[in-house]
Amino acid sequence: LKPLLPPIYIALPIGMVALVCLDKLLINIKKEVVFDLKNVKLLRILSWCCIVASAIAFVSFIVFVALRLYCDGIMLVVCVLEFFVGIIVRVIKNLFESAIIIKEENDLTV
């Protein structure tokens, strides 16, 4: 399992950033601050963290296959799932942006 350590160490700071963003997002939602630009920024960072982690996993998978070190289909599945979660979070971020625009328009309506 030693070949798995470098990708984990590379992805660890990205995972920590994602956890901090998720924690801040949950704190904002608990405070009932849902449709806010801060949350959109946090969702954007979270989606990019997922996509970068997916890229790290994919590059690691390719390197492991090329060097015949450790090749398991689970690694490829994790890569695809990370990318999929990143895309889903990106869609939610776009929905939040649209909801904020609609909310601002409704607030200005008399």
C-alpha positions as CSV (number, residue, x, y, z in Angstrom):
1,L,0.0,0.0,0.0
2,K,3.0,2.3,0.0
3,P,2.4,3.5,-3.6
4,L,-0.9,4.9,-2.5
5,L,0.6,7.3,0.0
6,P,1.9,10.0,-2.4
7,P,-1.5,10.7,-4.0
8,I,-3.1,10.7,-0.5
9,Y,-0.5,13.2,0.7
10,I,-1.1,15.4,-2.4
11,A,-4.9,15.3,-2.0
12,L,-4.9,15.8,1.8
13,P,-4.7,19.7,1.7
14,I,-7.4,19.7,-1.0
15,G,-9.6,17.5,1.2
16,M,-9.0,19.8,4.2
17,V,-10.0,22.9,2.2
18,A,-13.2,21.0,1.1
19,L,-14.0,20.1,4.7
20,V,-13.5,23.7,5.9
21,C,-15.8,25.0,3.1
22,L,-18.4,22.4,3.9
23,D,-18.3,23.3,7.6
24,K,-18.7,27.0,6.8
25,L,-21.5,26.2,4.5
26,L,-23.3,24.1,7.1
27,I,-22.8,26.9,9.7
28,N,-24.3,29.4,7.3
29,I,-27.3,27.2,6.7
30,K,-27.8,26.6,10.4
31,K,-27.8,30.4,10.8
32,E,-30.5,30.4,8.1
33,V,-28.3,32.3,5.7
34,V,-29.0,30.2,2.7
35,F,-29.2,32.3,-0.5
36,D,-26.0,34.4,0.0
37,L,-23.0,35.0,-2.3
38,K,-20.7,33.6,0.5
39,N,-22.4,30.2,0.1
40,V,-22.0,30.4,-3.7
41,K,-18.3,31.0,-3.2
42,L,-18.0,28.1,-0.8
43,L,-19.9,25.8,-3.2
44,R,-17.6,26.9,-6.1
45,I,-14.5,26.1,-4.0
46,L,-16.0,22.8,-2.9
47,S,-16.7,21.8,-6.5
48,W,-13.2,22.6,-7.7
49,C,-11.8,20.6,-4.7
50,C,-13.8,17.6,-5.9
51,I,-12.6,18.0,-9.5
52,V,-9.0,18.5,-8.5
53,A,-9.1,15.4,-6.3
54,S,-10.6,13.5,-9.2
55,A,-7.8,14.6,-11.4
56,I,-5.2,13.5,-8.8
57,A,-6.9,10.1,-8.5
58,F,-7.0,9.7,-12.3
59,V,-3.3,10.6,-12.7
60,S,-2.4,8.2,-9.9
61,F,-4.4,5.5,-11.6
62,I,-2.7,6.1,-14.9
63,V,0.8,6.1,-13.2
64,F,0.0,2.9,-11.3
65,V,-1.2,1.1,-14.4
66,A,1.9,2.3,-16.4
67,L,4.3,1.2,-13.6
68,R,2.2,-1.9,-12.8
69,L,2.4,-1.0,-9.1
70,Y,-1.1,-1.2,-7.9
71,C,-4.0,-1.4,-10.3
72,D,-7.5,-1.7,-9.0
73,G,-10.8,-0.8,-10.5
74,I,-11.9,0.8,-7.3
75,M,-9.4,3.6,-7.9
76,L,-11.0,4.4,-11.2
77,V,-14.5,4.2,-9.7
78,V,-13.4,6.7,-6.9
79,C,-12.1,9.0,-9.6
80,V,-15.3,9.0,-11.5
81,L,-17.4,9.5,-8.4
82,E,-15.3,12.4,-7.2
83,F,-15.7,14.1,-10.6
84,F,-19.5,13.4,-10.6
85,V,-19.8,14.9,-7.1
86,G,-17.9,18.0,-8.3
87,I,-20.3,18.4,-11.2
88,I,-23.3,18.0,-9.0
89,V,-22.0,20.6,-6.6
90,R,-21.3,22.9,-9.5
91,V,-25.0,22.5,-10.7
92,I,-26.2,23.3,-7.1
93,K,-23.9,26.4,-7.1
94,N,-25.5,27.6,-10.4
95,L,-29.0,27.0,-8.9
96,F,-28.0,29.1,-5.9
97,E,-26.7,31.9,-8.1
98,S,-30.0,31.9,-10.0
99,A,-32.0,31.8,-6.8
100,I,-30.0,34.8,-5.4
101,I,-30.8,36.8,-8.6
102,I,-34.5,36.0,-8.3
103,K,-34.5,36.8,-4.6
104,E,-32.9,40.2,-5.2
105,E,-35.5,41.0,-7.9
106,N,-38.3,40.0,-5.6
107,D,-36.9,42.1,-2.8
108,L,-36.9,45.1,-5.1
109,T,-40.5,44.5,-6.2
110,V,-43.1,46.6,-4.4
